[in-house]
Amino acid sequence: MDIKENREIRKSAQDVINQLSVILRTAQIHDPNNIAVTLAIERFLALINQLAELEQNVKLDLIGEFFYINDIRVRYSLEYLLNFDFIIREFRKRELGSVIFKGSIDFKDMQLFLKAFIAGGFSDEPYETMLEGIDESKDIEIDRLKKIREGADVDTRKVIKKIYYNAVSYSKGVMNKIKAGEKVNIKKAKRIVETMVDQILEEEKLLLGMTAIKDYDEYTYHHSVNVSILSIALGQRLGLSKKMLTELGLVALFHDIGKIEIPNEVLNKATNFTDDEWKLIKKHPLWGLKAILRLKGLESSSIRSSIVAFEHHMNYDFSGYPKVRKNTELDLFSRIVSLADQYDAMTSSRVYSRIPLAPDKALSIMMERAGSQLDPLLFKFFVNMVGVFPIGTLVMLDTRELGLVYEANVLFAERPRILIIIDSKGQRVHGPTVDLTEKDAAGKFYRTIIKTLDPNKYKINLAEYLL
């Protein structure tokens, strides 16, 4: 039976990973022989052996941000989110990439695996410790996490940087060509977005990190690309297919295209808009719809793109603009793009708003808007994606060190990974990267965030560190 074609088996695959997470979390709290651990193992065995009957061997792989069972990506619902994020983090901590369950697994096998897994968490060589720990098991094998080759991290960042700036360059070119009445290469846009989708599936935190690097002089073009990246990343958290992610990224890239009709002296005005100028600004969704429908090559995406261009300022409760005679439910893509659009706009420096909001402050404002301007459920996913302290946030630690948020921690939102950039003596440094969940022997956290800071005030160039 094909696991891909059977919904029950796909649900079972989701349950297998969730239950494995339950075992590991329970074993970190209780003794391995505790009844809670025993029951969790028995439930897991029932699930994994049911899958084994259909698939013979069951191979669980961690690739990027996702788990795969027998090469099929496992999607999960919101209720499983914390357990999935927990197990991903624990696998990475042990450099564990694959677990192969060969045929029927018994209780003793799982006890060996569990003991090895816990031991790996306390070892300087976690994977080797695990490998040694499960040596007696004939039915469970493991494989190392496939990491980027030593020294290739810099190359990966170069690739991400190139992809990002190619997209910015294309965005700028499209708007200039449409203004000049020239033809636009939409196929190129699709190729660029497909590349961004691939990178988000493989290196989400690096590409999301690029959105933290703002360019005041070319805000419009960077904004379009940032909204596209944030939308794709949110879409993959929602479990959208790769095809849908590409379409979402494409419509997000063109969401503000109507602004080409607004004169530069209005769009780039340094003071507040007059009533007449504000009326002009409010027309860009309608102009965007018309501009997209005039484009050739968007194919089926053109309708979705025009809808999103028209709806992205209408708000969840229809309090925004443009006003329509009859309100109908906003398109899913419009609600996603609206979130990404507001977040990037608030955290960017613009002509009329030179000082951007710190990411955590922007999220606080968005939280107040959830349920009115913003879709409340999608906002929960969005916060989970960017973290309470999003990538690029400058923070002060209780150790008197300053650092940039380098990677969010979904399970412990207030304890992300931090790149130290100013040490406790006030000296500029480049690292180390520290995990705020780390504790000393007494169980006290080594470092804790005291407050967030404005990187502009300290003349800190985010690109220097995040790239």
C-alpha positions, 0 to 999 in steps of 0.5 A: 500500500502506498503511504502517500495515497492513504490518508489513514497512514499519513495521519498515523505517521503524524501520530508516530512523531507526536508520540515519540516526542511525548515519550522523550519529553516525559522521560526528561521529567520522570524516571525511565521506569515511571508508569507515565513513560511506560504507557507512552512507550506502549502507545508508541509501539502500537503506532509504529508496529501498525505502520511497520505491518504496512511498510515493513521498515519505517524510516524517520528522517529530519530534513531541514524544518520537516520530518519525513517518514519513508520519504514522505513529508509529514504535515502536522496540525496546530495541536501538534506544533509544540511537540514537533518543534521540541523533537526537531530541536532534540534531534539536532542537539544530538546530531540525529538525522534518521531513525530506522525501525526495522520490522516489529519493535518491542519494548526492550528496543524502545527502552534502549533507544530512550536510554541512549537518547537521554545519554546523548543529551548530556554528552560532548559527542551526542551522536556517538554516544547514541550509536553506542547506546543502541548497539545491542538493538537489532531492530533500531538503527540511526544515522547522523544529521546531514549537516552543511559541510564544514566551511560551507556555511559561508557559501550557503549564506552567499547563495541566500544573499544572491537569491535575495538581492536577485529578487530585489533587483527583479522587483525594481526592474518590474516596477520600472518596466511597467511604469515605462509601458514595457513587457515584463518577464513573469516566468523569471518571477516564477523562477525566483520565487521557486528558488526562494521556496526551495531555500525556505524549505531548506534554510528557513532561518537564513532567508528569514534573517535577510528580511531583517536587513532593511534598505531605507533608499530602496524600501519599496523593492525590499518590502515586496521581497520581504513580504514574499519571503515572510508569506512563503515561510508562514504558508509552509508552517500552515502546511501548504504544498510547494506549488501553493507556496510558489503561487503565494510567493508570487502574489505577495511579490506583486501585492504593492504593484499599484503603487507605481501609479502614485507620483514619487513626490507623494510616495516619498514625501517626508511629512504627513500626507494631506487628505487628498494625498491619502485618498491617492494612496488608498487607490493603490489596491485598485490600481494594483488589480488593474496592473496585474490583469494587464500583465501577460504570463501570470496565467492562473495566478493572475486572478489570485494576484489581482485579488490579493493586490486588491484585498491586502489592506481590507483588514480581517474585519473589513475596516480597511480599504478599499470599501466594497458594497458587499463584504465576503470572506477575504482570500487566505493569501490576502490574510497571509500577505496582510500579516507579512505586509504590516510586520515588514512595514512597521519594522522598516525605516521609511521616508516618513518614518525614519525610526523603525519599530523593534520587531517585538514592539511591532508584534505587540501592536499586531497582537492588539490588531489580531481579531480585528485587522488581522486573522487571529489564528494566522497571527498565532502561526506568524508569532510562532514562526518569527518568535517573540524575539524575531531574528535580527532583534538586538537584545541586552542580556543580564551578563551585560552582553549585547547580542542579535537574535540568531534563531527563534526557539518555538518551545521557549519563545523567550529563550532564542539563540543569540549571536553575541556582538558586544561582550561584557567588557563593551568590546565588539566581538563576532560570536559566540552563538549561545542558547538561552536555554542552557543552565548551570549545574544549579539549574540556573540559566546562564543568560537571560534577556533584560530588554530589546534595543534599537540597533540604529542607536548603537550604529549596528549594521545587521547585515554585517552579522546576519550575512 
